[in-house]
Amino acid sequence: MKIGNLEITTPVFLAPMAGVTDTAYCILAQRMGCGLVYSEMVSDQGINFRNERTLEMLKTVPEQRPLAIQLFSGNPERMYKAASFVASLNCCDMIDINMGCPAPKIVRNSEGSALMKDPVLAYEIMCATREAVKDMPVTVKMRKGWDSEHCNVVEMAGLAQKAGLDAIAVHGRTREEFYRGHADWDIIREVKQAVDIPVIGNGDVRTCQDLKNIFEHTGCDAVMIGRGAQGNPWIFRRFKEFLFTGVDPGEPSIDERKQVILEHLDMLLKWKGDYIGPREMRKHATWYTHGLYGSASLRQKFNSAVCREDFVKILNDM
């Protein structure tokens, strides 16, 4: 498929997730066959004030590409400056606008999914981003709506197309639902029928059968995987092979899980250091081993690990 001028070989994407989709995890997803990865969401104000931690999030490596940088903002002028700066860095292949994050600290600033309540402001931000970014695609990720009484994603998708955006990702839940209940695939189908630009479906896709069902039910052009990819980069290998051959290669072996955990840890040590790296790896290691025999005991052990040697010992004892 194509999004603007960007050609993508596999229509299965890694969703942007704070604290998850950093450089290390994006590389693992790409190695497994993911078609497009998204960064953690990045603050427009952090960029404009040249905050050191924020700028670190914009440092990318070729192994991550194709890559979308996701920005969040509640102000068109700020967004224009931030998007212009990111585009000038040549650090990504696409800019994505966050209109889906439900976190209270985000929505209280009229950012993230709060923009679903303000179509005028949302449209101005989309137009400002499109104006700032000339040479690469601009997309938006949005929710079904703010709450059950305000499910306006079809209207917002029309505004995105009017603003000149190149694709829309739709999470089939309202902000009120956060991640509860079942994603509404009917609303994704409505968006697909309402616009001419590509639509990316998101929500409750964890198995090859789910993948087949969402494509058939919604007619979407691509599927975005979020929580189903936590501790599970193999989902992209499974989905890619299933799409092209009809065969699900199945779960990874225990030995492969151990190998990937150490690869992930080594990348975190390289980019985040000997103190932060192991501590960030704790949650990932817990996800990687979730559902295995003795996973509760493993979780306790991982949460006490402070160095590479600790992880090696835990994995050797598995």
Buried (B, 14 or more C-beta within 10 A) or exposed (E): BEBBEBEBEBBBBBBBBBEBBBBBBBBBBBBBBBBBBBBBBBBBBBBBEEBEEBBEBBEBEEEBBBBBBBBBBBBBEBBBBBBBBBBEEEBBBBBBBBBBBBBEEBBEBBBBBBBBBBBEBBBBBBBBBBBBBEEBBBBBBBBBBBEEEBBBBBBBBBBBBEBBBBBBBBBBBBBBBEEEEEBBBEBBBBBBEBBEBBBBBBBBBEBBEBBBBBBEEBBBBBBBBBBBBBBBBBBBBBBBBBBEEEEBEEEBEEEEBBEBBBBBBBBBBEBBEEEEBBBBBBBBBBBBBBEEEEEEEBBEBBEEBEBBEBBBEBBEEB
